[in-house]
């Protein structure tokens, strides 16, 4: 439930200008997620949401804002919590997660800014990672598996 709720939070703040926790709580309630202020506050912190200076609306923090060590720690935690399977296919890597968890894990991968990764695509329960070549794909698989095992 937490992963689905956090995915809904990301979707709301990416598509609407939400300026307060109460507004966000109402948007989530409209989507079927009834949450307390304390839970919402924890979710905002875990997702790394920030307020834009221009209009005060919540937004995901930029990849550059997170220090590398923090981003890698977040990636390790996300992999341990959400990763179900990982499979390399030439220079592509297919990751499977539980329902509604792919976007959260994909965001953690993007924020980690792994040098071997060209980009990611995340659906509901599947992430496609594009590596620079097949050799880099295998390196990414080993690295992600090591993080997941921590």
N, C-alpha and C positions, 0 to 999 in steps of 0.2 A: 504494500500500500504506500509506503514511504517513497519508493522509487517512482511510482505513478504520480503521486502528489507533487514531487519535486519536478518531474517532467512537465506537469501541468503548469507549475509556477514559471518555469523557463519559457514555456509557450506563451503564457499570458504576458510576461514582461517583454518578450521579444516582439509581440504584436500590438500591444497597447501601452499607452503612457500611464503607468500606475505610480502614483505619488505617495501613497501611504500604505501601511500594513492593513488598515481597515479596508481600503479599496481592493487590495489584493485578496483579502479574506472573502470579500463579497464575490469577486470574480471566480474564486475557487469554489465557493458555495454554489454558484450557478452551474458549475461543472460537476457537482456532486461530491465535493470534498469539504466536509465540515471540519474546520481546524480551530484550535485555540490560538490566542495571540502568542503564547509561549512556544508552541510547536512551529508556528509560522516564523517566529523570530529565529529559532534554531535552523529551520530550512534556509532562510535568507543567508544566515552565516555560513552554513555548509556549502551552499551554492556559490558563495562569494559575490553576491549581488551588491552593487554599489548604486548610489544615486548620482544621476547626471547633474553636473553643475548648471547646465543651461535651463532645464525645466524641472529638476528635482525628481524625475521619474527613475524607477529602478531599472538597472541594466546589468547584464552579466559583466563581471570584471574582465578587462582585456588580458590576453595571454601575457603581455609584457608587464602587467602590474604584479604578477605573482613571481616571487623569486624562484629560480630553478629548483632548489631543494624542496621548497613547499609544493611546487607543481608535481615533482616526482613522487613526493610522499602522498599527495592526493591521488595520483595515478595508481600507486601501489594499493591504497585503500579501496579505490573504486574497482580495481581488477579483482581483489580478494572478495569483494562483496557481490559484484555483478557478473563476472566472467563465467560462462558455462563451458564453452569450447573455443579452441583457436586452431585454425587450419590454413597453412600457407598454400597458395596456388600460383606458382611462378612468382611474379613480382607483386601479387595481391595477397592479402591476408583477410580471412573471413572470421570474425568473432561473433559468437552467439551469446546472448544474455537472456535473462528472464524478460517477460513481457513488460514493455514500458521502460526498460533500463538502458537501452542502447544509446540514447541521446546523452544521458548522464556520463556513461563511460566514454563515449566519443568526445565529449567536451573535455574530460580529463586527459585524454590522449592528445587532443589539440593543444591544450594548455602546457603539456609537458614539452612540446616542441622538439620531438625526437628528430635528430638530423637525418636519419634514414627514411623518414616519412615525408612523402610529397603531399598527401592529403587524406582525408577521411570522409566517408558518407555514413550516416547513421539513420536507421529506420526505427521500428518499434523494438525489435529483438535481435537485429543483425547490424553489424558494423563492417564496412569494407575499408580496409587500409590500403593505400597505394604506396608502395615502397619505390625507391629509385631503380632497383633492379632485383633479380631473384636472390642474389647474395645478401643484399640489404634486407630483403623480406625475411630471410632465415635469421638474420641478426635481430630483427625486431621481434620475431616470435620468441627467440631465446630470452630476450630482455623482458618481454611482457610476462612470460612464464615465470621468470625469476622474481619479478615484482609481485605476481599473484601468489607465489609461494611464501613471501615474507610474512 
